[in-house]
Amino acid sequence: MQGKGDGASRPKVGLLGLMLEAYDYSFPQLRKAAEEFAALLQQEFGRFAQVHWPGICNTRALVDAAVSGFEQEGVDLLVVVLLTYAPSLIALPALRRTKLPVLILNTQRAYSVPANAPADILVENHGMHGVQDLANVLLRAGVPFALVTGHYRDERLLQELREYCAAAKAAKAMRGCRIGLLGYPMQDMGDFAVDETALLSQLGPQVLHLSFREVARWVEEAPEYEVRRMMEEDRRLFAVDPELSEREHEVSVRLEWALRKVAKERGLHGLAVHFMAVDEDGRLPTLPFLAASEMLADGYAYGGEGDVTSAAAVYLMRELAGEANFTEMFTMDFAENAIVMAHMGEGNWRLARKDQPVRLMRNPFSMVSLPYAPACLSFALEPGEVTLVSLTTGPAGKLRLIAAQGEVVSFAPLAGARNPQYKFRPNGPLPEFLTAFSLAGGSHHQALAYGRHSQAVRKVAQMLGVECIIL
């Protein structure tokens, strides 16, 4: 499925191990020690990444060939390790040319240097000044790179490397993201208004404008056996409210099938739909609330009210976390230091509480006058630690990511609710968090994913060259 992409696969890392060519003659034993160390690095990296290792590089020609090979193999991240000292200029031309994100790993095999250590411990563990040489020339040449320092088996360092690998994979995915827009961004909602050229050039997602006529045609031509199969699947998965008629359910399923058809044919990773545009056009029989929730659950991104920026944020978080949700801050709960999160009828039901049924409801949405009331899923989210992300435009038209961590607290949808609802509690006092969020320019639509991902979001922003604010 196009929406799911390869979010579950491991990142690909190109490991560029550098060494001084003269050591092959003056310290011939060093190559074996360096190769053993490289094998240990591959073993550690292999816990969370696919490692591409071309062998030790100690000349400019070998570095050039290795980097070209990484590009051909489509690696997500180029990790440079100084296995011994190596002069920077053998690597500078290739690292200056490549568009791969570069991370320098400042590490060594030895954890300590005790007084009784053999004399060759120094010559076998002296990549550090090669790191300083390389970092200096990359800075002078204006080549962007990241750098982490620590022992290669230290869990803190490995977590940092894991985040960089995931961020590189997500950044690469963002550059190929395709979001379909049905309708237009809601009139006068300025916070998620975005220059589509800026979105494509700065971050990567491309906006494709979808045709109501095409979607309406597929609604009519949806195969009966597919519609019946999808309806049966809904009945198996969800608690169906008796107020939802068979016909209303069928119409929502037909619209879901049509949107999936268009998404597949257009190679989309996400959708943004504006309910008023659906009503104004008049060719669709209902609103795609059920489609949005089911497609979110199947890995597509989504943005309400024609918001392509939130769809892009959902796509980013899906790449980092595997599952993500479109959401909105709705009402402050000062007593619980939390925010009730809700929207009209869209949400990833796979994130729903496991101890409560997901209800398939009739949503008598009064803001439109379409022939059929939309079907809608109603649920609360599973309690747990989460990351909230907003993609917005800052001063001078520069895109920025805003991330905050907190938790989903135990909360059932309010009595009579016909949409997804839950409570988010930020890490820190609610008033300070909300003030900081608005002063950072956070949009009123966000993406949410389980886990602690703020630092990974920062790393994605670093690789894409956009600003990131962590609250």
Sequence and secondary structure as in RCSB ss.txt:
>XXXX:A:sequence
MQGKGDGASRPKVGLLGLMLEAYDYSFPQLRKAAEEFAALLQQEFGRFAQVHWPGICNTRALVDAAVSGFEQEGV
DLLVVVLLTYAPSLIALPALRRTKLPVLILNTQRAYSVPANAPADILVENHGMHGVQDLANVLLRAGVPFALVTG
HYRDERLLQELREYCAAAKAAKAMRGCRIGLLGYPMQDMGDFAVDETALLSQLGPQVLHLSFREVARWVEEAPEY
EVRRMMEEDRRLFAVDPELSEREHEVSVRLEWALRKVAKERGLHGLAVHFMAVDEDGRLPTLPFLAASEMLADGY
AYGGEGDVTSAAAVYLMRELAGEANFTEMFTMDFAENAIVMAHMGEGNWRLARKDQPVRLMRNPFSMVSLPYAPA
CLSFALEPGEVTLVSLTTGPAGKLRLIAAQGEVVSFAPLAGARNPQYKFRPNGPLPEFLTAFSLAGGSHHQALAY
GRHSQAVRKVAQMLGVECIIL
>XXXX:A:secstr
 TTTTTTTS  EEEEEEE  TTHHHH THHHHHHHHHHHHHHHHHTTTSEEE    B SHHHHHHHHHHHHHHT 
SEEEEEESS   GGGTHHHHHH  S EEEEE  S S   TT  GGGTTTS  HHHHHHHHHHHHHHT   EEEES
 TT HHHHHHHHHHHHHHHHHHHHHT EEEEES S TT  TT   HHHIIIII  EEEE  HHHHHHHHHH  HH
HHHHHHHHHHHHSEE TTS HHHHHHHHHHHHHHHHHHHHHT SEEEE HHHHHHH  SSS  HHHHHHHHHTT 
EEEETT HHHHHHHHHHHHHHS  EEEEEEEEEGGGTEEEEE SS   GGGB TTS  EEEE   TT   SS  E
EEE  B  EEEEEEEEEE GGG EEEEEEEEEEE     TT  S EEEEEESS HHHHHHHHHHTT  SEEEEEE
S  HHHHHHHHHHHT EEEE 
